[in-house]
Amino acid sequence: MIGEDRRELNERFVKVFHMLEERGEIVKNDRNGKGMGDFAEKILGNRSYGHIIRAFLNPDDNRCIDYKHARILCSEYGVNESYMLDGMGTPFGLDLPKQPAFAGQALGGNILFTSAEAFAGATVEPDSFAKEDFEFFSVPGLTGSGLVALPIHGNSMEPVIQDGDIVICREIEGFKQLKDNKIYAVKNNGSVWVKYVQTLKNSQGRVERLKLISANHLEHDPFEEEVNEYTRLYEVIRRISDL
């Protein structure tokens, strides 16, 4: 008998599947690598198992995806494993700590300020920042949630970004939103870099590496990072300098 945890897992699978459809990563009748058979081959190991995927998607069918194949989904499509397996966070990103509030009024602002070292940790969950370390601020013209500010150490991005500057970033949902040769904060494998970014794709057109390029190219050579399901990208939208 299928337990409640598997049913909840399958509900999250259905939600992620439809989000992948909206992103254009799954096109049910596609014959160029994005169809249901292609999806079934990636997740279940056999392209003829499209009918099983459809069973998972059918609310009137009792069949549910298992944890093994849910992990494969996360690996293949960059889904947040904490969300998929445990229902924590969001499907394609890690939640930033919520802004503190008192008596219904938000305090401080909408931008989380943190050190690059803290932000580079393996997870950025509400419990991974001690409350006393919370510091929020606001900048005129920057509204909305999901904004994070990081201090810059070193001269690798000079003269565009100076040592001691603060950059304000907003997370993007995936590689489809990434524009080559723009500046991003790249969070990967326990480190964070602020660089110009270029995508490097495999023969199937899937992003498998990122080329990270410094503005100060005379002192800092470009390098490449392999991406995985934990790679996160934050577009740098504002620089704050010490006047």
N, C-alpha and C positions, 0 to 999 in steps of 0.2 A: 504493500500500500504506500502510495506517495504521500510524504509528510508535508506539513504546512510550509516548512522552509523551502522545499523544492518548488512548491507552487508559487511562493513569493519570488524565488529565483527566476522562474519562468516568466512571471509578470515583468520583471526587470529586463529579461531578454527581449520580450515583445516590444517594450518601450525603446530599447536600444536599436532593435531591428528597424523600427519605423523612423528613428532619427537618422540611421544610416541611409535609408531610402531618401529622406529629405535632403541629405547631403549629396546625393548622387553616387554614393559608394556601392549601393545595391540598386540594380534596375532589373526587375523580375524577368522581363523578356529579352534582356540584352544578350547578344552573342559575342561580345568582345571582352569578356573577362569579368563582367559585373552581374551576370545573371544568377538565378536561383541555383542552378547546377554548380556554378563556380563557387558560390557561397557555401553550398553543402559540402563541396570538396574540401574547402579550407577548414570548415568547422568539424565535419563528421568524417572526412577522409574519403568520401565517395560522391562523385557528382550526380549519381543516380538517386541520392537520398534527399532530393528536394521535397519529396512528399512528407518526409519526416519533419523537415523544417516547417512545412505548412501545418503539420499537426501541432507543433509547438505554438504556432501563431493562432490556432483555432481555439477559441474559448470553450467550445463544446467538446473538445478532444481532451482526454485525460493524460496524454503523453506530455512530459516536461523535459526540458533540457537538464543534463546533469552537470555537476561541478567541474568535471574534467573538460567537457566541451565548452563550458562557460569560460574557463581559463584560456582556452584556445582562441575564443572570440576576442577576449581582451588583448591577447598577443597580436592577433592578425589585424585588428582594427583600432588599436590604441584606446580601448575602453578602460576607464578607471576600474581597476580590479577591486578596490575597496567598495565601490558602488555595486559592481556586478555581483560579488560574492556575499557581501555583508549589508548592502543597502546604505552604505555610508558615503556622504559626499554627493557629487554629481557625475553623470555618465562620462563626460569628456573633460573633466577638470577636477582639481582639488579645491575644496572650499576654503576661502580665507576666513580667519576669525571674524565673527560678527562684531559690528561696532557696538560698544557698550552704550547703554541708555539708562536714564534715571527719570522716574516719574513720567515715562512716556516721551521724554525729550532726548533726542540724540545729542551726545556730547562730543566735542573735539573736532569733528569733521568726517569726511567720507573716504580719506586716504590712509591706509595703514602704513606707518613707518616702521621698518625693521632693519636689522643688519643683514648684509648679504650672507653672512655665515649662518644665521638662523634660518633665512629663507631657503638656503641650499639644502636643508635637511631632507631626508627621504620622504617625509610627508609634511604637508601643511594643513593640519586639521585644527579645529577649534581648541582641542586640548593640548596641542603641541607648543603653544605660546603661553607662558605664565601670565596671569592676569596683570601683575604689576609691570610687565614689559609692554603692555598695550600702549600705543601712542598713536592717536589719530589726529590728522590736521586737514585743512581744506585749502584749496587754491581757487581763486575766482575763475569761472569758466569751465572748471572740471567737475562734472556732476556724475551721478550714478554710483553703482557699487562695483566691487571687484578691483579697486585700484590699490596698488602697492608701491611704496617708495623705497629705494635702495640707495645707500651711499656708495660712491665710486672710489676705489682705492687703486692707485697706480696710473701710469701714463699711456696705457695701450690705446686709448681712444682719443688722445690729444691730436689735433687741437679742437676736435668736435665736442668732446666731453673731457673736462679737466679733472685731475685728481682732487677729491674733496667735493665735487658736484654731487647732487642728488638727482636721480632719474625717477620719474613717475611712470609706471607701466600699467597696462591693462591686458589681462589674459585673452588670447585668441583661442578659438575652440579646436583648431586643427591645422594641418599643413596646407589645406586648401585655401586658408585665409592668409597664409604667409606670402609676402611679396619679396622677391629676391632683392638683395642689396639695400634693404632697410635695416634699421637698428632694432634689435630685440634683446631682451634678457632671456637667456636660454638656461633652463633648469634641467639638469641631466646628471644621473649617477652621483648624486650628492654634492654637486658643484653648481655654481651659477656664473655665467659669463654675460657681459653686455658687449655685443659685437654687431657688425654688419653680418647678415646671414644669407647664404645661398643654399638651396636644396639640391641634393644629389640623389637621383632616382635610379632604380634598377631597370631591367629590360621590360618589366611589366608596368612601368610608370609609377611605382610606389616609392615614396621617399624612404630611403634607408640610412642616409647620412646627411649631416649638415656641415657646410663649410663655414667656419667662423673667421672673420677677417677684421683685423684691427685697423683703426684709422691711422695709427702711428706704425705704418708698415715697414719703416726703416729699422725699427727696433724689435718689432713683434711679427713673426711669420704667421701666415694663416695656418689653421689646423682643422682637422675633421673630427666630428663626433658621431658615433653610431647612435641612432635613435631607437627607442623602445617604448613600451606602453606607458612608462613613467615620465617620458620627456614632456616638458611643458614649455610653452612659448608665451612671452609677454611683450607686446609691442611697446616700445618706449615712445611716450606721447608728449613728455615735457621734461626739460632739464632746468634744474634750479642751481644757480651758482652763488657762492658767497661773495657778496659785494663789498 
